Amino acid sequence: MKKIKLIAVVLLAVLLAAGAAGAGVWWLMKSGHGPAPAGHAEAPAPVEDKKEYKYLNLDKVIVMLRAQEGAPLSNYIAVDLVFKTPKEGEAAVKNQLPLLRSLVVKALSNYTLDEAGLLTIDELTAAINQALEAAYTADGREKPFSMAMIGKLIIE
């Protein structure tokens, strides 16, 4: 009987200690002095972009894909692009649309049908943006747009 009483007293002491610890943690979190609960970490406040943007279209960029060995048919990729530009850069982007078309054709003409078919929209968008960034950097000029996005994509 003594063993049962001893086990009960020890169990009660452990439960009281756990309850006190839980109450202490709860009080610290509620008062803002303790760590944030898991999954509720405070993220830094997002930087608010107050620029006004325009979105300019570059439609029907059609590129013949590289032929594979023994492939009888030619394949192509057709893409409509949208350029996000600050309002003050709109005229510069409009003036450079032929250059942008040429750079996109150059970037996409390296793909075969299989390679292009395996890419996601995000991967293809990243490849286009990297090619445009590299071309502007090589010319020593700043891009008049912040990013290029894909509005429509056809691979055939």
C-alpha atoms as one frame of an Amber mdcrd trajectory, in Angstrom:
protein
   0.000   0.000   0.000   2.899   2.315   0.729   4.176   1.861  -2.850   0.857
   2.953  -4.316   0.752   6.077  -2.120   4.348   6.928  -3.056   3.614   6.535
  -6.795   0.480   8.690  -6.435   2.409  11.448  -4.622   5.200  11.422  -7.250
   2.644  11.462 -10.109   0.785  14.366  -8.491   4.047  16.307  -8.071   4.985
  15.751 -11.743   1.538  16.890 -12.903   1.688  20.013 -10.749   5.175  20.874
 -12.036   4.066  20.401 -15.670   0.982  22.543 -15.081   3.041  25.299 -13.480
   5.533  25.243 -16.344   2.724  25.387 -18.926   1.066  28.289 -17.120   4.385
  30.142 -16.981   5.011  29.703 -20.708   1.458  30.780 -21.499   1.823  33.905
 -19.351   5.167  34.826 -20.965   3.773  34.448 -24.498   0.660  36.419 -23.661
   2.694  39.256 -22.140   5.024  39.332 -25.160   8.183  38.484 -23.209   8.599
  34.914 -24.325   9.346  33.247 -27.640   6.620  33.097 -30.263   4.830  29.759
 -30.543   6.127  27.378 -33.192   4.715  28.229 -36.604   3.746  31.722 -35.458
   7.085  33.452 -35.782   6.641  37.076 -36.612   7.752  37.719 -40.158   9.396
  41.017 -40.958   6.919  43.545 -42.259   6.770  43.380 -46.053   8.345  46.309
 -47.833   5.563  48.252 -49.437   6.295  49.141 -53.041   4.596  52.447 -53.763
   5.583  52.585 -57.437   2.854  52.558 -60.018   3.436  49.839 -62.596   2.308
  49.353 -66.172   2.053  45.994 -67.904   3.018  45.881 -71.569   2.324  42.970
 -73.915   4.642  41.382 -76.424   2.404  38.995 -78.340   3.111  36.054 -80.608
   6.794  35.361 -80.103   7.130  32.189 -82.168  10.352  30.186 -82.008  11.278
  27.037 -83.896  12.658  24.476 -81.459  15.842  22.580 -82.240  15.206  19.385
 -84.133  16.156  16.114 -82.549  18.186  13.596 -84.442  15.879  11.872 -86.926
  12.851  14.028 -86.074  10.898  14.569 -89.315   8.566  17.303 -88.059   9.524
  20.747 -86.924   8.258  21.944 -83.582   7.754  25.395 -82.189   7.012  27.313
 -79.043   4.705  30.329 -79.071   4.676  32.665 -76.122   2.954  35.936 -75.241
   4.948  37.968 -72.755   3.941  40.671 -70.298   6.536  43.147 -69.052   6.071
  44.787 -65.647   7.561  48.251 -65.748   7.391  51.364 -63.605   5.124  53.953
 -65.175   8.112  56.152 -66.056   9.763  53.252 -67.955   6.766  52.523 -70.174
   8.048  54.463 -73.210  11.470  52.812 -73.015   9.936  49.327 -72.968   7.681
  50.181 -75.935  10.730  51.385 -77.888  12.663  48.214 -77.046   9.957  45.634
 -77.884  11.748  44.533 -81.112  14.978  44.022 -79.136  13.095  42.124 -76.437
  11.476  39.881 -79.070  14.891  39.103 -80.542  16.404  38.311 -77.133  13.516
  35.986 -76.222  13.794  34.173 -79.578  17.516  33.718 -78.990  16.923  32.349
 -75.474  14.168  29.921 -76.447  15.721  28.635 -79.686  18.192  26.516 -77.695
  15.478  24.125 -76.490  14.273  20.907 -78.075  10.642  19.810 -77.874  11.421
  17.381 -75.042  13.381  19.958 -73.055  10.724  22.641 -73.448   7.949  20.194
 -72.584   9.593  19.296 -69.281   9.886  22.909 -68.102   7.280  24.461 -65.853
   5.981  27.976 -66.489   8.086  29.245 -63.578  11.248  27.620 -64.958  10.623
  28.996 -68.443   9.900  32.466 -67.026  13.122  32.314 -65.000  15.100  31.294
 -68.105  13.661  34.223 -70.081  14.349  36.704 -67.280  17.927  35.410 -66.878
  18.555  35.757 -70.615  17.192  39.315 -70.633  19.216  40.246 -67.531  22.391
  38.833 -69.107  21.825  40.724 -72.371  21.250  44.055 -70.634  24.252  43.493
 -68.352  26.468  42.649 -71.339  25.397  45.901 -73.036  26.013  47.854 -69.832
  22.438  49.122 -69.702  19.745  48.969 -67.059  16.547  47.079 -67.867  13.560
  49.422 -68.283  11.282  46.745 -66.799  11.348  44.859 -63.530  10.293  41.462
 -64.828   8.940  39.523 -67.772   6.001  37.166 -67.257   4.401  34.598 -69.526
   0.841  35.453 -70.535   0.275  32.520 -72.905   2.357  29.491 -73.842   1.941
  26.935 -76.618   4.467  24.180 -77.259   3.857  22.039 -80.322
